[in-house]
Amino acid sequence: MENEMRTQLRRQAAAHTDHLRDVLRVQEQELKHEFEQDLSEKLSEQEFQFRRLSQEQVDNFTMDINTAYARLRGIEQAVQSHAVAEEEARKAHQLWLSVEALKYSLKTASADLPTVPLGHAVEAIRASCSDSEFAQALTAALPPESLTRGVYSEETLRVRFYAVQKLARRVAMIDETRNSLYQYFLSYLQSLLLFPPQQLKPPVELCPEDTNTFKLLSYASYCIEHGELELAAKFVNQLKGESRRVAQDWLKEARMTLETKQIVDILTAYASAVGIGTTQVQPE
């Protein structure tokens, strides 16, 4: 009986031990699962934080790089803008100097050298503004003879006019229908007997009686003395017959001078405008 009880106790003890072992195994598995799950969550959190911090660092670095690049580009653009502005200012100054040289050439005529060729001065202008179609077109519009021979100054034309005026009055009666030697004599005699005013202020509007040779020449003389060469040329252009032929050469020279002076005035205004434009541009 006692042996059976001991055997029974041993069996119960063994069963209890097995039960405890099973319970411990289950608890071990549960604890292990909880530990692994907690570890996985913490690792995931750490990985997330690491990636977030890494991305922030990358973003900050990228922002710093972009900022530095933008500043560098701004500096480069400022330097380029300054260089372009300096180059434009240099060209504008060179253009102004070239135009002034051209204007000086128009004023350097003398008794020994009544005209000065403008070719060199014009070439300097073309070289200083080779990229300006407007300036190139203006220089191309200059009379070719002004480049090779030059043009007469207004003072020279004024002096020459009085010789033309005297001769034109002598042949005032000569035209296509009256051109005999006798008519020449009568015309010359008329110029000696008549004493029209040397100068006469032109009216606002010309009447038919104002278009005779003597009045037209007096109007032209008045205009020349008052610095109105263009208006004087218009009156001379209305002459007819032999008087017009006598004045034709003077009229041609006056037109050439007027055309050249007009183009030079436009070039002067253009050079001044370009110069003002370059001085107003301030590089950033």
C-alpha positions in Angstrom: 0.0 0.0 0.0 2.8 2.3 0.9 4.6 1.5 -2.3 1.6 2.3 -4.3 1.2 5.6 -2.6 4.8 6.5 -3.3 4.4 5.4 -6.9 1.3 7.5 -7.1 3.0 10.5 -5.6 5.9 10.1 -8.0 3.5 10.0 -10.9 1.7 13.1 -9.6 5.0 14.8 -9.1 6.1 13.9 -12.6 2.8 15.1 -14.0 3.0 18.3 -12.1 6.6 18.8 -13.3 5.5 18.2 -16.9 2.6 20.6 -16.4 5.0 23.2 -15.0 7.4 22.6 -17.9 4.6 23.1 -20.4 3.4 26.2 -18.6 6.9 27.6 -18.6 7.4 26.8 -22.2 4.1 28.6 -23.1 5.1 31.6 -21.1 8.6 31.5 -22.6 7.0 31.6 -26.1 4.6 34.3 -25.2 7.4 36.4 -23.6 9.6 35.8 -26.6 6.9 36.8 -29.0 6.2 40.0 -27.0 9.9 40.8 -26.8 10.3 40.2 -30.6 7.3 42.3 -31.3 8.4 45.1 -29.0 11.9 45.0 -30.5 10.5 45.1 -34.0 8.4 48.1 -33.2 11.3 49.9 -31.6 13.6 49.1 -34.5 10.9 50.3 -36.9 10.6 53.5 -34.9 14.4 54.0 -34.8 14.5 53.3 -38.6 11.7 55.8 -39.2 13.5 58.5 -37.0 16.8 57.8 -38.8 15.2 58.1 -42.2 13.4 61.3 -41.2 16.5 62.9 -39.8 18.5 61.7 -42.8 15.9 63.2 -45.2 15.9 66.5 -43.2 19.7 66.7 -43.5 19.5 65.9 -47.2 16.7 68.5 -47.7 18.7 71.1 -45.7 21.8 70.4 -47.6 20.0 70.6 -50.9 18.4 73.9 -49.8 21.9 75.2 -48.9 23.3 74.1 -52.2 20.4 75.7 -54.1 20.7 78.9 -52.2 24.5 79.0 -52.8 23.9 78.2 -56.5 21.3 81.0 -56.8 23.6 83.5 -55.1 26.4 82.4 -57.4 24.2 82.8 -60.5 23.1 86.2 -59.2 26.8 87.2 -58.9 27.5 85.8 -62.3 24.6 87.7 -63.8 25.6 90.9 -62.0 29.1 90.6 -63.3 27.9 89.8 -66.9 25.4 92.7 -66.7 28.1 95.0 -65.5 30.4 93.8 -68.3 27.7 94.3 -70.9 26.9 97.7 -69.5 30.5 98.7 -69.6 30.8 97.5 -73.2 27.7 99.3 -74.2 28.9 102.5 -72.5 32.3 102.1 -74.3 30.5 101.7 -77.7 28.3 104.7 -77.0 31.3 106.8 -76.1 33.2 105.7 -79.2 30.1 106.4 -81.3 29.8 109.9 -79.8 33.5 110.6 -80.4 33.2 109.4 -84.0 30.2 111.6 -84.6 32.0 114.6 -83.1 34.9 113.9 -85.4 32.5 113.9 -88.3 31.0 117.2 -87.2 34.6 118.6 -86.8 35.4 117.5 -90.4 32.4 119.6 -91.6 33.9 122.7 -89.9 37.6 122.3 -90.8 37.2 123.6 -94.4 39.4 126.6 -95.3 40.1 128.8 -98.2 42.9 126.5 -99.3 40.9 123.4 -98.7 37.2 124.3 -99.0 36.0 120.7 -98.5 37.3 117.8 -96.4 36.5 114.2 -97.3 34.2 112.6 -94.7 35.1 109.0 -95.6 37.4 108.3 -92.6 35.1 109.8 -90.1 32.1 107.8 -91.5 34.1 104.6 -91.4 34.9 105.2 -87.7 31.2 105.6 -87.0 30.3 102.4 -88.9 33.0 100.5 -86.9 31.8 101.9 -83.6 28.2 100.8 -84.2 28.5 97.8 -86.5 25.5 96.2 -84.7 23.2 99.2 -85.2 21.1 98.9 -88.3 19.8 102.4 -87.8 23.3 104.0 -87.7 24.5 101.9 -90.6 21.4 103.0 -92.7 22.1 106.6 -91.8 25.8 106.5 -92.9 24.8 104.7 -96.0 22.4 107.5 -96.9 25.2 110.1 -97.0 25.9 111.4 -100.5 28.8 109.4 -102.0 30.6 112.6 -103.0 30.6 113.8 -99.4 32.8 110.8 -98.5 35.4 111.2 -101.2 35.4 115.0 -101.7 33.5 116.5 -98.8 30.8 119.2 -98.7 31.0 122.9 -98.6 30.2 124.7 -95.4 27.3 127.1 -95.2 29.7 130.0 -95.0 31.4 128.9 -98.2 28.0 128.5 -99.9 27.0 131.9 -98.7 30.0 133.5 -100.3 29.5 131.5 -103.5 25.9 132.5 -103.7 26.6 136.1 -104.2 28.6 135.3 -107.3 25.8 133.1 -108.5 23.2 135.8 -107.7 25.1 138.4 -109.7 25.4 136.1 -112.8 21.8 134.9 -112.5 20.5 138.5 -112.6 22.5 139.1 -115.7 20.7 136.3 -117.6 17.3 136.8 -116.0 15.6 137.3 -119.4 17.1 134.2 -121.0 15.0 131.1 -121.3 14.5 128.3 -123.9 12.6 130.6 -126.3 14.8 133.7 -125.8 18.4 132.7 -126.0 19.9 134.8 -128.8 23.0 137.0 -128.4 20.7 140.0 -128.6 18.6 138.7 -125.7 21.8 138.1 -123.7 22.7 141.8 -124.3 19.2 143.0 -123.2 19.3 140.8 -120.1 22.7 142.1 -119.2 21.6 145.7 -119.8 18.5 145.1 -117.6 20.7 143.9 -114.8 22.7 147.1 -115.0 19.6 149.4 -115.1 17.5 147.7 -112.4 18.4 148.0 -108.8 16.4 145.3 -107.0 17.1 145.0 -103.2 20.0 142.7 -102.4 17.9 141.1 -99.7 14.2 140.9 -99.3 12.3 139.1 -96.6 10.1 136.5 -98.2 6.3 136.6 -97.7 4.5 133.8 -95.9 2.9 132.8 -99.2 4.3 133.5 -102.7 2.2 135.2 -105.3 2.8 134.8 -109.0 4.5 138.2 -109.1 6.9 137.0 -106.4 8.4 134.3 -108.5 10.4 136.5 -110.9 14.2 135.9 -110.9 15.1 139.1 -109.1 12.7 138.6 -106.2 13.6 134.9 -105.8 17.2 135.8 -105.6 16.5 138.5 -103.1 14.5 136.1 -101.0 17.2 133.5 -101.2 19.9 136.1 -100.2 17.8 137.1 -97.1 17.4 133.5 -96.0 21.2 132.8 -96.4 22.1 135.8 -94.3 19.7 134.6 -91.6 21.1 131.0 -91.6 18.2 129.4 -93.5 20.1 127.6 -96.2 17.3 125.1 -96.8 14.7 127.8 -97.5 17.2 129.7 -99.7 17.7 126.5 -101.7 13.9 126.2 -102.2 13.8 129.7 -103.6 16.8 129.1 -105.9 15.1 125.9 -107.1 12.2 127.9 -108.4 14.4 129.8 -110.8 13.8 129.2 -114.5 15.7 129.4 -117.8 19.3 130.4 -117.9 19.3 131.7 -114.3 18.4 128.2 -113.1 21.2 126.7 -115.2 23.7 129.2 -113.7 22.6 128.4 -110.2 22.3 124.6 -110.8 25.8 123.8 -109.5 25.3 125.9 -106.4 21.9 124.3 -105.8 23.5 120.9 -106.1 26.2 121.7 -103.5 23.6 123.3 -101.2 21.4 120.2 -101.3 24.4 117.9 -100.6 25.4 120.1 -97.6 21.9 120.1 -96.3 21.5 116.3 -96.7 24.8 115.7 -95.0 24.1 118.1 -92.2 20.7 116.6 -91.6 22.1 113.1 -91.3 24.9 114.3 -89.0 22.3 116.0 -86.8 20.3 112.7 -86.6 23.5 110.8 -85.8 24.4 113.3 -83.1 20.9 112.9 -81.5 21.2 109.1 -81.8 24.7 109.1 -80.2 23.4 111.2 -77.4 20.4 109.0 -76.8 22.5 105.9 -76.8 24.9 107.5 -74.3 22.1 108.6 -72.0 20.6 105.1 -72.2 23.8 103.4 -71.1 24.4 105.8 -68.2 20.9 105.1 -66.9 21.4 101.3 -66.8 22.7 100.4 -63.3 23.9 96.8 -62.9 22.3 95.0 -60.0 
